[in-house]
Amino acid sequence: MYPTWLSLLRPRTNPKGATLLGWHAEGPFLQAAKRGAHAPVLIQSPSKGFVSFEETYGIENLAAKEDWLMDGGDPLGVRIITAAPEINGVLDAVCDLHQRGILFSIGHRYISRSPMPFAC
């Protein structure tokens, strides 16, 4: 579903206007209790880590490196992903997202007192 939507919304460079740099994908890796306006049937767990992100958004929609303009042409895909870090598999994907120039944004998180150590 996401690959179809993202391909329809693919950013384009307009020589007479602003250049869109990519998308901010919010979900589907969210805490069900804090899902906001997201439909419960769309909430997922990325049980395969980064592979789940590739399968969900489509590998063609995730940058392969940290270039904002790929091959000097149109910008490529997802640039920010908002997900709940406590969901199984989310933190396993953060370093791979970072290496591709995709910003990870913590959102829709169930707040707990346990620390979440992290380092790439």
C-alpha positions in Angstrom: 0.0 0.0 0.0 2.7 2.5 1.0 4.8 1.9 -2.2 1.7 2.7 -4.3 0.9 5.9 -2.4 4.5 7.1 -2.4 5.0 6.5 -6.1 1.9 8.7 -6.7 3.3 11.4 -4.5 6.9 11.1 -5.8 8.6 14.5 -5.3 9.5 16.3 -8.5 11.8 19.1 -9.3 10.1 22.1 -10.9 12.5 24.5 -12.7 10.2 27.4 -12.0 9.4 26.5 -8.4 10.6 25.0 -5.1 12.2 21.6 -5.0 10.5 19.1 -2.8 13.1 17.1 -0.8 11.0 14.0 0.1 8.4 12.7 2.5 7.8 12.5 6.2 6.2 9.0 6.8 4.4 8.8 10.1 3.6 5.2 10.8 2.6 2.4 10.5 5.1 1.4 13.2 3.2 3.0 16.1 2.0 2.1 19.6 -1.6 1.0 19.1 -2.7 2.8 22.3 -1.2 6.0 21.0 -2.0 5.7 17.3 -3.8 9.0 17.0 -5.8 9.2 13.7 -4.1 6.1 12.3 -6.5 3.2 11.7 -5.9 0.2 14.0 -5.7 -2.2 11.0 -2.8 -0.3 9.6 -0.6 -0.5 12.7 2.4 -2.8 12.2 5.3 -4.2 14.1 8.6 -4.2 12.1 9.6 -7.7 13.4 12.3 -8.0 10.7 14.0 -4.7 11.6 15.1 -2.6 8.6 13.8 -5.3 6.2 10.3 -4.5 7.5 10.8 -0.8 6.6 11.9 -1.7 3.1 9.0 -4.1 2.6 6.5 -1.5 4.0 7.7 1.7 2.2 9.3 0.0 -0.8 13.1 -0.1 -1.3 12.8 2.3 -4.2 11.3 4.9 -1.8 14.2 4.7 0.7 17.4 6.5 -0.1 20.5 4.2 -0.6 22.9 6.9 0.6 22.8 10.4 2.2 22.4 12.4 -1.0 19.4 14.7 -1.1 19.3 14.7 -4.9 20.0 11.2 -6.3 22.0 11.1 -9.6 21.5 14.8 -10.0 17.8 14.2 -10.8 14.6 14.1 -8.8 14.8 13.8 -5.1 14.2 10.3 -3.7 11.5 9.3 -1.3 11.2 9.1 2.5 13.4 11.5 4.4 11.8 11.3 7.9 10.1 8.4 9.6 8.1 8.8 12.8 7.8 5.5 14.7 7.4 4.4 18.3 10.8 3.2 19.5 9.4 0.7 22.0 7.8 -1.3 19.2 9.7 -4.5 18.6 12.1 -4.1 15.7 12.0 -0.3 15.4 15.3 0.4 17.2 16.9 -2.4 15.1 16.3 -0.3 12.0 17.4 3.1 13.2 21.1 2.8 12.3 20.2 1.6 8.8 17.8 4.5 8.4 20.5 6.9 9.6 23.1 5.5 7.2 20.7 6.2 4.3 20.1 9.8 5.3 16.7 9.2 6.8 15.9 11.0 10.0 14.2 8.9 12.7 11.6 10.8 14.7 10.2 9.4 18.0 6.5 9.6 18.0 3.3 8.0 19.3 5.3 6.5 22.1 4.0 4.9 25.2 5.9 6.7 28.0 7.7 4.5 30.5 10.4 5.1 33.0 12.8 2.6 31.6 15.8 4.1 29.8 16.2 3.4 26.1 20.0 3.2 25.5 20.9 3.7 21.9 24.0 4.2 19.7 24.8 3.7 16.0 
